[in-house]
């Protein structure tokens, strides 16, 4: 769960090029409260079919593809990776850290954890301690890049690679891979694609008549890219509209979103889809829908896929879909990036896999924990893939 400002907390495969070019072109989406009219002239039925094909493409379990050339992990045995967590009270942050620790231990790497506790001063302190103690690599898990830019630069000057995870939208082929340019490598899902899939869900499930409210939190690092992905996909559907774009501060998710949702649904009876940028927001939005008489006609799709939101989808109701990321997989990819940095190799592909998930995909799945959801939706074959890539027997 990536954050730009913390308060109390491309690869696209070949095929369907016409559709994908429309979704991932530079956004020229319409403004809120106006029809999402795009420049293309495909009929509504054609757009719905194209979006359905896109959802189908990303509804299958991702296959492991080596993010870079093989490496010899044995050369790094005994090295130390410092994990600087933005706040250990956040489940998603801990899930990534646990996966990093698991993968690191299997190749003989040591890990040390520092909790920033959402404090800008402690964010800098964590990096300073890593540099002072001569860590061999540093992992930034959710800390605000702008706050620690000086420390990232200092680490690079000291020969210590920094890897960022699940925060800045990934960009392959540039310095920092979408993070601070002094960052060695990045690991994060393609958030523009994720936003496009969320909008595609609304378009398909309303048969091309989606009247959506995008529920944003602009302080979140990836929010602008997620929203651009949604708007660009929506712009392809001439019979769809973006009714409103909200902006709720991160610190007010638990207190404001439920009431905001209820107000929106009651004051805009034409709304039939809510697109909160993260599933943590979607949980509170679902509660708001339930407090109205519109639960039968207003649906929700979101990004990330925390267990509570997956449970709501599994049980049926307003919550229809999640574009799901795998924090376990991302943790293993972080270790891969860190080892490449320590070995003076080039950074690997920064883009982490995602999967589009609806109720049918969750039947028989234990949705009580992130690890059980990860194993069911993404499998564990990627672990064998990484171990082989690292020459670990």
C-alpha positions in Angstrom: 0.0 0.0 0.0 2.1 2.9 -1.3 2.0 6.3 0.3 3.3 9.7 -0.7 2.5 11.5 2.4 1.9 9.6 5.6 -0.3 10.9 8.3 -1.3 8.7 11.2 -0.5 6.0 8.5 5.9 -2.5 -19.6 5.6 -4.4 -20.1 2.2 -5.4 -21.6 2.1 -8.7 -23.5 1.4 -8.8 -27.2 -2.2 -9.0 -28.4 -5.3 -6.8 -28.1 -3.1 -4.0 -29.1 -5.9 -1.7 -30.2 -7.6 -1.9 -26.8 -4.4 -1.7 -24.8 -3.1 1.3 -26.8 -6.3 3.1 -25.8 -6.1 2.3 -22.2 -2.4 3.1 -21.7 -2.1 6.1 -24.0 -1.4 9.4 -22.3 -4.7 10.2 -20.5 -7.0 12.6 -22.2 -10.0 11.5 -20.0 -13.0 13.7 -19.6 -13.6 15.8 -16.5 -15.8 14.7 -13.7 -19.6 15.0 -14.2 -19.3 14.8 -18.0 -19.6 11.8 -20.4 -16.4 10.0 -20.8 -16.2 10.5 -24.6 -13.1 9.2 -26.2 -11.8 9.9 -29.7 -12.3 6.3 -31.0 -15.6 5.4 -32.6 -16.0 1.7 -31.6 -19.6 0.8 -30.7 -20.5 0.2 -27.1 -20.8 -3.5 -27.7 -17.3 -3.6 -29.2 -15.9 -1.7 -26.2 -17.6 -4.0 -23.8 -16.2 -7.1 -25.6 -12.7 -5.6 -25.7 -12.8 -4.8 -22.0 -14.1 -8.3 -21.3 -11.1 -9.8 -23.2 -8.8 -7.6 -21.1 -10.3 -8.8 -17.9 -10.0 -12.4 -19.0 -6.4 -11.9 -19.9 -5.6 -10.8 -16.3 -8.0 -13.2 -14.6 -5.6 -16.2 -14.8 -2.9 -17.1 -12.3 0.3 -15.3 -13.4 3.3 -17.4 -14.5 6.8 -16.7 -13.2 9.1 -15.1 -15.7 12.7 -14.4 -14.7 12.9 -10.6 -14.0 16.6 -10.6 -15.0 19.5 -12.9 -15.9 20.6 -15.6 -13.4 22.8 -14.7 -10.4 24.9 -16.5 -7.8 23.4 -15.9 -4.4 26.1 -17.9 -2.7 28.5 -15.0 -3.2 26.4 -12.9 -0.8 26.0 -15.3 2.1 26.2 -13.4 5.4 25.4 -10.0 3.9 22.8 -7.8 5.7 19.7 -6.1 4.3 18.2 -3.3 6.3 14.4 -3.1 6.0 13.1 0.4 6.8 9.3 0.1 7.3 7.1 3.2 7.2 4.9 1.8 10.0 4.9 -1.8 11.4 1.3 -1.3 12.5 0.1 -1.7 8.9 -0.6 -5.3 7.8 0.4 -4.9 4.2 3.8 -3.4 5.2 4.4 -6.4 7.5 3.4 -8.9 4.9 6.0 -7.5 2.5 8.7 -7.5 5.2 7.9 -11.1 6.2 8.2 -12.3 2.6 11.6 -10.5 2.3 12.8 -12.1 5.5 11.7 -15.5 4.3 13.4 -15.3 0.9 16.6 -13.7 2.4 17.0 -16.4 5.0 16.8 -19.1 2.3 19.9 -17.7 0.6 21.9 -17.0 3.7 21.2 -13.2 4.0 20.6 -11.5 7.2 17.8 -8.9 7.7 17.4 -6.1 10.2 14.1 -4.2 10.6 13.6 -0.6 11.5 10.2 0.8 12.1 9.7 4.5 11.1 6.4 4.6 13.0 5.1 7.1 10.3 7.6 9.7 11.6 9.5 11.7 8.9 12.4 12.1 11.4 12.5 8.3 11.9 12.3 7.6 8.2 15.6 9.5 7.8 16.9 7.9 11.0 16.4 4.4 9.7 18.4 5.1 6.6 21.1 6.9 8.6 21.4 3.8 10.9 21.6 1.5 7.9 24.5 3.6 6.4 26.2 4.0 9.8 26.1 0.2 10.4 27.3 -0.5 6.9 24.3 -2.5 5.7 24.9 -4.2 2.4 21.5 -3.1 1.0 18.5 -1.1 2.2 14.9 -1.7 1.4 12.4 1.2 1.6 9.0 -0.2 2.4 6.5 2.6 2.1 8.6 5.5 3.4 8.1 8.9 1.6 10.8 9.1 -1.1 10.9 12.9 -1.0 11.7 12.8 2.7 14.6 10.4 2.4 16.0 11.5 -0.9 19.1 12.8 0.8 19.7 9.5 2.6 19.1 7.5 -0.6 21.7 9.6 -2.3 24.2 9.1 0.6 23.6 5.4 0.6 24.4 5.3 -3.2 27.6 7.3 -2.6 28.6 4.7 0.0 28.0 1.9 -2.4 24.8 0.7 -0.7 22.0 -0.1 -3.1 18.4 0.9 -2.1 15.3 -1.0 -3.3 11.8 0.5 -3.0 8.8 -1.8 -2.9 5.0 -1.3 -3.4 5.2 2.4 -3.4 6.2 4.3 -6.6 4.7 3.2 -9.9 7.3 1.2 -11.8 9.1 2.5 -14.9 11.6 0.2 -16.5 14.6 1.6 -18.2 15.1 4.8 -16.2 17.2 5.6 -13.2 15.4 4.6 -10.1 12.8 2.7 -12.1 10.1 5.1 -11.1 11.4 5.8 -7.6 14.1 8.4 -6.6 16.8 8.4 -9.4 19.4 7.3 -6.8 17.4 4.2 -5.9 18.9 1.1 -7.4 15.7 -0.8 -8.2 11.9 -0.7 -7.7 9.3 -3.4 -7.2 5.6 -2.5 -7.7 2.6 -3.5 -9.8 1.7 -1.6 -12.9 -0.8 0.8 -11.4 -1.9 2.3 -14.7 -2.9 -1.2 -15.8 -4.6 -1.8 -12.5 -6.7 1.4 -12.9 -7.6 0.3 -16.4 -8.8 -3.1 -15.2 -10.9 -1.5 -12.4 -12.7 0.7 -15.0 -13.0 -2.3 -17.4 -14.8 -4.1 -14.6 -17.3 -1.3 -14.3 -17.8 -1.1 -18.1 -18.3 -4.9 -18.5 -20.6 -5.4 -15.5 -22.9 -2.5 -16.6 -22.9 -3.6 -20.2 -21.3 -0.4 -21.2 -23.4 1.9 -19.1 -21.1 2.6 -16.2 -21.8 5.8 -14.2 -18.8 5.8 -11.8 -17.5 7.7 -8.9 -13.7 7.5 -8.6 -12.7 7.6 -4.9 -9.2 9.0 -4.7 -6.6 9.9 -2.1 -4.3 12.2 -3.9 -1.6 12.1 -1.2 -0.9 8.4 -2.1 2.1 8.2 -4.4 0.5 6.0 -7.1 -2.9 7.7 -7.0 -2.5 9.9 -10.1 -1.4 6.9 -12.2 -4.2 4.7 -11.0 -6.8 7.4 -11.7 -5.3 8.1 -15.1 -5.7 4.4 -15.9 -9.3 4.5 -14.9 -10.1 7.7 -16.8 -8.4 6.5 -20.0 -10.3 3.2 -20.0 -13.6 5.1 -19.3 -12.9 7.5 -22.2 -13.3 4.6 -24.6 -16.9 4.1 -23.5 -19.1 6.8 -25.0 -22.2 5.6 -23.1 -20.3 5.7 -19.7 -19.6 8.6 -17.5 -17.5 9.7 -14.6 -20.0 11.3 -12.3 -17.6 12.5 -9.7 -14.0 12.2 -8.4 -13.7 12.4 -4.6 -10.5 13.0 -2.6 -10.4 11.6 1.0 -7.3 12.2 3.1 -5.6 9.0 4.2 -6.1 9.9 7.9 -9.9 10.0 7.3 -10.4 6.7 5.6 -11.9 5.0 8.7 -14.1 8.0 9.6 -15.2 9.6 6.4 -15.6 7.1 3.5 -18.7 5.3 4.8 -20.6 8.5 5.2 -19.3 10.0 2.0 -20.4 6.9 0.1 -23.9 7.0 1.6 -24.2 10.7 0.6 -23.0 10.0 -3.0 -25.4 7.1 -3.5 -28.4 9.0 -2.2 -27.6 12.3 -4.0 -26.6 10.7 -7.3 -29.1 7.9 -8.1 -27.5 7.4 -11.5 -24.3 6.1 -10.0 -23.9 2.3 -10.4 -20.2 1.8 -9.7 -17.7 3.0 -7.1 -14.0 2.8 -7.9 -12.0 3.4 -4.7 -8.3 3.3 -5.5 -7.4 0.8 -2.7 -9.3 -2.1 -1.2 -8.9 -0.6 2.3 -11.1 2.2 1.1 -13.5 -0.2 -0.6 -14.3 -1.9 2.7 -15.6 1.3 4.1 -17.4 2.2 0.9 -19.2 -1.2 1.0 -20.5 -0.4 4.4 -21.8 2.9 3.1 -23.6 1.2 0.2 -25.2 -1.2 2.7 -26.7 1.8 4.6 -28.7 2.8 1.5 -31.5 1.1 -0.5 -29.2 0.9 -3.5 -27.1 -2.1 -2.5 -28.7 -4.1 -5.3 -27.5 -1.6 -8.0 -24.3 -0.1 -6.8 -21.1 -2.1 -7.2 -17.5 -1.7 -6.1 -14.1 -2.6 -7.7 -10.7 -1.6 -6.3 -7.0 -2.3 -6.3 -4.7 -4.3 -3.9 -6.9 -6.9 -2.4 -6.6 -7.0 1.4 -8.2 -10.0 3.0 -11.2 -8.2 4.4 -12.1 -7.0 0.9 -11.6 -10.4 -0.6 -14.0 -11.9 2.0 -16.7 -9.3 1.0 -16.3 -10.3 -2.7 -16.4 -14.0 -1.8 -19.6 -13.5 0.2 -21.4 -11.6 -2.6 -23.0 -8.1 -2.4 -21.9 -4.7 -3.6 -18.1 -5.5 -3.6 -17.6 -7.2 -7.0 -13.9 -7.2 -7.9 -10.3 -6.5 -6.8 -7.3 -6.0 -9.0 -5.1 -8.0 -6.7 -1.4 -7.7 -6.0 0.7 -10.4 -4.3 2.8 -9.0 -1.5 4.6 -12.3 -1.0 5.8 -12.3 -4.6 6.8 -8.7 -4.3 8.9 -9.5 -1.2 10.8 -12.2 -3.1 11.3 -9.8 -6.0 12.8 -7.3 -3.6 15.4 -9.8 -2.5 16.2 -10.4 -6.2 16.7 -6.7 -6.8 18.8 -6.3 -3.6 21.1 -9.1 -4.6 21.5 -7.6 -8.1 22.5 -4.3 -6.5 25.0 -6.0 -4.1 26.5 -7.9 -7.1 26.8 -4.7 -9.1 24.4 -6.1 -11.8 21.8 -4.1 -13.6 18.4 -3.9 -11.9 15.7 -6.4 -12.9 12.2 -5.8 -14.4 10.4 -3.7 -11.7 6.9 -4.7 -12.6 5.2 -7.1 -10.1 2.2 -9.3 -11.3 -1.4 -8.6 -10.7 -4.6 -10.6 -11.1 -8.2 -9.6 -11.6 -10.4 -11.4 -9.1 -14.2 -11.8 -8.8 -16.4 -14.0 -6.6 -15.9 -17.0 -8.8 -12.2 -16.9 -8.2 -12.5 -17.0 -4.4 -14.8 -20.0 -4.0 -13.0 -22.5 -1.7 -10.3 -19.9 -0.9 -9.4 -19.1 2.7 -9.7 -15.4 2.7 -8.8 -14.9 6.4 -5.1 -14.2 5.7 -2.9 -12.6 3.0 -0.7 -15.7 2.8 -3.6 -18.1 2.1 -5.0 -15.7 -0.6 -1.5 -15.4 -2.1 -1.1 -19.2 -2.4 -4.5 -19.7 -3.9 -4.5 -16.8 -6.4 -0.8 -16.7 -7.4 0.6 -20.1 -6.4 4.0 -20.7 -5.0 5.8 -21.7 -8.2 7.5 -18.3 -8.3 9.5 -19.2 -5.3 11.0 -22.2 -7.1 11.6 -19.9 -10.1 13.5 -17.4 -8.0 15.6 -20.2 -6.3 16.6 -21.6 -9.6 17.4 -18.1 -10.9 19.6 -17.6 -7.9 21.4 -20.9 -8.3 20.1 -22.2 -5.0 19.8 -26.0 -4.9 
